[in-house]
Amino acid sequence: MSENPNDVRAWFTIEGPDIDFSEFVVAKKGVSIGRGSETDIRLSGREVSRRHCHIFWGEDEHFVVEDLGSGNGVYLDEVRLIPNIPTQLLEGSVMRIGPYLIRFQGYLYDSAPAPVVKTEENGALEPIKDIEVFHLPGVPRNRSTWMQYLPSIYSEDEFMGRYLLIFESIYSPLIWLIDNFDIFLSPEIAPAEWLQWMAGWFDVLLLPELPIERQRQLMSQIGWLFMRRGTPAGLLRLLELYYGVTPEIIENEPCHFIVRLPVRKIGEDAMAFDREVADRLILSQKPAFASYTLELD
């Protein structure tokens, strides 16, 4: 159907009383039509409900029209639509909303020139502008889900449903963030900046230069490393996670040890060897009273 489904729009013409335009274009985000001031296309006829219908891009990759429970209904090719059920629009179809006739002229693509319309001021031809409507994913379009928490006397109040929808759309991102905050604390999926922040809780050096896979592996073992800080086992594992090789720790005399690191075996998926970084890692893990020697193999 579509040459470029990502850029498709729908072109409509409209006839009826008290309107100052004859054409409009609908992008995928859709438009609402009604008598209320909050609608995208406002029709002043008495037979038009405050929120009469909604035209948008449907799940079957066609533009659809949905009657929003209007009093006088929406007629598509003289067949009244069932409220709240999207119906596919075919090119050439005519919608009747009270005294207004809206004809679906066809699909438009970015590669095609936009239709033009005469302006009232000077009669010049100008392209029809898209009507873009932002809609927050997960938030209902017509009625707030918060209505379920109100007494039943408000359950059919159209204004209250739309009024609460304002606050639901504002607070929903904050609620989602709070409800899913645990994903920021999971080493497997947390953002890279959070990994380094969480490593600071345990005073473990986690450099951004370390490949992200190894950062996540290190953070998944952060509790084990923290409990073994100051021990040969803890230092050995930390160096393994950084460089992907198994070093050797030799305690040859009291309060002194040797770290032998086989740098020639370090693979491309590990952090490139830097003696300064290796010294920082050892200093962060060794007991304060102990000295060490770093030997490179």
Stockholm file with secondary structure:
# STOCKHOLM 1.0

chainA/1-297         MSENPNDVRAWFTIEGPDIDFSEFVVAKKGVSIGRGSETDIRLSGREVSRRHCHIFWGEDEHFVVEDLGSGNGVYLDEVRLIPNIPTQLLEGSVMRIGPYLIRFQGYLYDSAPAPVVKTEENGALEPIKDIEVFHLPGVPRNRSTWMQYLPSIYSEDEFMGRYLLIFESIYSPLIWLIDNFDIFLSPEIAPAEWLQWMAGWFDVLLLPELPIERQRQLMSQIGWLFMRRGTPAGLLRLLELYYGVTPEIIENEPCHFIVRLPVRKIGEDAMAFDREVADRLILSQKPAFASYTLELD
#=GR chainA/1-297 SS CCSSGGGCEEEEEEECTTCSCSEEEECTTCEEEESSTTSSEECCCTTSCTTCEEEEECTTSSEEEEECSCSSCCEETTEECCTTCCEECCTTCEEEETTEEEEEEEEECTTSCCCEEECTTTCCEEECCEECCCCCTTSCSSSCGGGGGSCGGGTTCHHHHHHHHHHHHHHHHHHHHHHTGGGGGCTTTSCHHHHHHHHHHTTCCCCTTSCHHHHHHHHHTHHHHHHTTTSHHHHHHHHHHHHSSCCEEEEEETTEEEEEECGGGCCTTSCCCCHHHHHHHHHHHSCTTCEEEEEEC
#=GC SS_cons         CCSSGGGCEEEEEEECTTCSCSEEEECTTCEEEESSTTSSEECCCTTSCTTCEEEEECTTSSEEEEECSCSSCCEETTEECCTTCCEECCTTCEEEETTEEEEEEEEECTTSCCCEEECTTTCCEEECCEECCCCCTTSCSSSCGGGGGSCGGGTTCHHHHHHHHHHHHHHHHHHHHHHTGGGGGCTTTSCHHHHHHHHHHTTCCCCTTSCHHHHHHHHHTHHHHHHTTTSHHHHHHHHHHHHSSCCEEEEEETTEEEEEECGGGCCTTSCCCCHHHHHHHHHHHSCTTCEEEEEEC
//
